[in-house]
Structure formats: C-alpha cells, structure tokens
C-alpha cells in the first residue's frame, strides 16, 4: 500500500469519510467533473466555461519570475492553488522542497 492509499484509508476510517470517498472515486474513475485540460495544458473550468489562463506561457512565466524574485535564498517554497504543474516543474530546479497545497 503506497502513501496515497494509506492516507485515503485513514480518511475513510472516520477522519473525513466524504473526502476519502471523493478521492477514491476520482482515482478509480480518473475523471473530474469540473475541470478538463486542453492540448496546451490549459485548464478549463466546466462550471464557469472559462480557461484558467488567458495566455498560458506568459502567466506561468510571470508567477515563476515573481516567486524567484521574492525567495532568492529560500530552501523551499509553499504554493497554494490549482494549476497544471508547469510552474512546479520549472520551480523544482531552484528549490530543495516544494510544498503544494
């Protein structure tokens, strides 16, 4: 049993059963009812009928540069939000640890 499976089992044991069921369903079905990803890795919100990024490359680069400028000597950064992992992939070259919430 890997770490994710152990965490889901802990949730299902009574810690947060609704969340455990949603995660288990998501992993088993490999579908998400709210978001899709297009061929350019831009995230589409089906609820609001809008793409997450207007200009994917420009916006990812903006956040990348902003984070690097504000944390030049940090051994790690914490990031909260939803994204397509391109920002994380680029930042991984500069930090020992990335915490994504």
N, C-alpha and C positions, 0 to 999 in steps of 0.2 A: 504494500500500500504506500503510495507516494504522499508527499506532504499535503498536496491539494486534497486528496481523498481523505486524509486524516482530519483536515480542517472541516471538510464538509460533514464528515461523520460526527464531529464534535458539535457542529451547528444542529444537526438532525437529532442529537441526543437530548435536546431541550434548551440549548443555549439560545438559538434563534431558528426554530424549525421552518418558518416560512422562507427565510433567506436560504437555508440549506436546500429546501425543495426547489427554489428558483434556480440556484446554481447547478444543482444536479440535473434539472430539466434542460438548462442551457447547454451543459456539457454533453449530455446524451443526444440532444437533437441538433446541436451545432447551428442553431438559428437564433436570431434575435428579432423580436417583434417590432422593435423601434428603430434600429439602425441598420444600414447597408453600407458597403464600401464599394466605390466605383473602381474602374480600371486604373485610375491615377492615385488610388489610395485616399481619396477624399471621402469623408464620412457623410452619409446622407441621413438626415433625421426624417423618418417617415411620418411622424406625428405632426411636425410643423412644415413639412415639404420644403426643406431648405438644406443646402450643403453646409458643413461646418466651416469650411474655408472658402473665401471668395477667390483668393489666389494662393493656392496651397504652398508653393515653393517660397513665395515672398513672406507669408505669415510664419512658416516654420523657421525660416532664417531670422526673422525679427525676434522671435522668442528665444532662439538659440543664442543670438548675439546678446540679447538683454540679460539672459541668465549668466553667460560667461563674464560679462562686464561687471555684474553685481557680486559675483562669487569667485574672484580670481584665485584665492588661496584656500578655498573650502575643500576638504577631502570628500565631501558628499553634498548632494542636494536632495531636497524633498519636493516632489511635484504632485499637485492635486488636480484632478480633472480628467477629461475624456480626450483621447487623441488616437492617432493612427500608428504610433510607435516610431515614426521617423525622427521626431525630436529626441526621444530617448536614445535611439541608436546613435545619433550624432553626439549627444552629450556623454555617452558612455566612454568616449575616447579621452575625456578630460577629468573624470571623477572615479575614485575607487568604488564608491557606492552610490546608487540612485534609488531613492525610495519613492515609489509611485502609489498614491492613494486614490 
